[in-house]
Amino acid sequence: MVYAAKDYSKLIGMEGFSETLLKNHFTLYQGYVTNTNKLIETLEQMLKDGKTSTPEYAELKRRLGWEFNGMRLHEYYFENLGGKGGIKKDGRLGKKMAECFGSTEAWEKDFRATGAMRGIGWAVLYQDSANGCLMNFWVNEHDVAHPAGCYPILIMDVFEHAFMIEYGLKRADYIEAFIKNIDWAAAESRLK
């Protein structure tokens, strides 16, 4: 299977995200798609050649997790941007947030705090497949710290490339712009 980079140019013009910032971010994402395809092709060839017990195969297999998750997390991120207005408190996601966090405001406070933590990574709202509960997670690296058996509902990139061009070190201002631009329908569609 060959993956193709998706076109997210519809996000250009979104309040709080300059064209330069978005185009740089799209280019980074396209690199993850390219590298995912290259790794899959190389690993398939190594499998055919019987080179699966080599250190090179093992390292490339590990690297695939980084590149693939970098690709997929960026797709989720871009797809849950471009909206206007706040969450519908009486919608499925709003009700689930209130059930799991006490209120949508409590969820947002925790999500903002998760995204504002020192370090690079992702703030992700997950739904546990075992009990349906929502929880905010910090994912430090693309391929590390994803909770097993959970579905990503809302993704916020907090690697520096997502905000430094526009906001410098003012991560809280970026988070504010992110929250204002969430496409809640896209996030709610991921709810199980």
N, C-alpha and C positions, 0 to 999 in steps of 0.2 A: 504494500500500500504506500502510495506517495501522498504526502500531505501538501496542501497548497495554502499559502498565506491568504487570510481573509482580508477583505477591503473594509477598513474602518474609517475611511475618509469622511463619512457622514458626521463624525464627531468634531471635525474642524469647524471652528466658530463657537464651540461650546464655551460658555462663560467660565472664566477662571483657568482655562487651559489654552495657552497660545498655540498658534499653528506650528511654530518651531518646536515647542515641547512635544506636541503630538506626533509630528513627523519623525522626530528623533526616536520616540517611543515605538512607532510603527516599524522603523528600520531595525531596532533591536529585536522586536518580535519576529520580523522576517528572518533574522539570523537564527533564531531558535528553530523555526520551521526548516530552514536550509540544513542546519546541523542535525536535526532529528532525521531527516531523509538520508543524509550522508551516513550517519551512524547505522541506521537500519540496513542500508545497502551493504556497508562494510561487514556488519555482523552476519548478514545472510550469506555473503561470500565466504566468510571464515567458517560458517557452519558447513557449507558445501565442501570446503577444502579440508574439513576435519581438524580445524585449529581451535576447537572450543576449550581445550585444556591449557591454553597459553595465557600468560599474564596479560597480554595485549587484549585478548578477547574479554577477560574479566574486567579490565579497566574500561574498555569501550562499553560493555554491558552496564557498568555502574554509571558511566557518563550519560548513557541514554536516558536515565531517570532525570538527570538535571535538564537536559535539552528538551525532552518531551514535556516535562512539567512546566518548564519555562514557556514553552509554546502554549500549552493548554491553559495555564493560569492567566496568561496575557489575553487569551481569547475570552475567558470568563470575565476578566476585568473590563476589557473594551465593550463587551456585550452588556455589562450592567451599568454602563455610562450612557449619557445622552438624554436622560429623563428630566422632567421638570416637576416641581412640587414635591411634597412630602409623601410619606407612606400613608396608605389608607388604613387607619386604625381598625376599621371594621372588615378589612380584607383578610384573606387566609393567612398571609404572612404577618400582618399586624396583630391578628388574634393569637397566632402562635408565639410571637415575641412577647406579648402580654402574659401568655400562659407560662412561658419559660423564664422570663426576666422580671415579671411583675407589671411591666408597662413598656411601650415602645421607647419612652424617654430613658428608662433604665437600660434597655438594650443599647440605645445610641450612646449613652454615657460610657458603657463598658466597651463598645466598639471603638469609640474615639480614643479611649485610654489604651486599648490594645494597639491601635495604629500609632500612637504617640510614643510607645516604648522606645528606648534607645536601641539602636541597631538597624540592620537592614532586613528586609523580608516582606512578608505579606500579613495583612489582617484579614481573616477569613471567618465568615459566619457559616458554620456547619450545622447540618441536621444529622443527628445520630439515627442510623437505620434501625437500631434495636428498640429505641423507646420514643423516637420522633422528636426528642428535645433539641432545642437550638442551643448552640454555644459558640462563643467567639474564641478563636485560636490565633496564636502567633505562629507563623511558619517562617523559620529563620532562613532556610535555603529551599529552593524549589523541590528538592527530592528528600527533604527531612521534615519530620514533625507533623505530617498529615495524619489525623486520627483515623485509624482503620475502621472501615464500615460506615463512614460518614459521607454525606453529600455536601459539596460546596454550594452555598446559596448566594452569598455576596462576597466578592473579592475586591480588596483594596491593595494595590501595589504601594509599598512603602520603601522600596529601594530608592536610592537617591535619584536615579534617572527619571523617576516618575514625577519629581517636583523641583529639583534643584535649579533648573534653568529658569523656572517661573518664580519660585519662592525662596531660593537660597536655603538657609537653615530654618526657615519658618514652617516647619512641618504642620503645625496646627492650622495655619492658613490653607495649606494644601488639603488637609482633611476636611476643613470647612467647605472648600470648593467641591471636593469629591462628594460629600453628603448632599450638597445642593444639586448635583448632577446625576444622582442615582436613577437609573431606569428601574423603578420598583416592579413594573410588570415583568421584566426579564428575571429579576431576582425571585419573584413569587413563582414564576413558571418552573423554577428548579426545585421548589418545595415538593416533597413526596407526600 
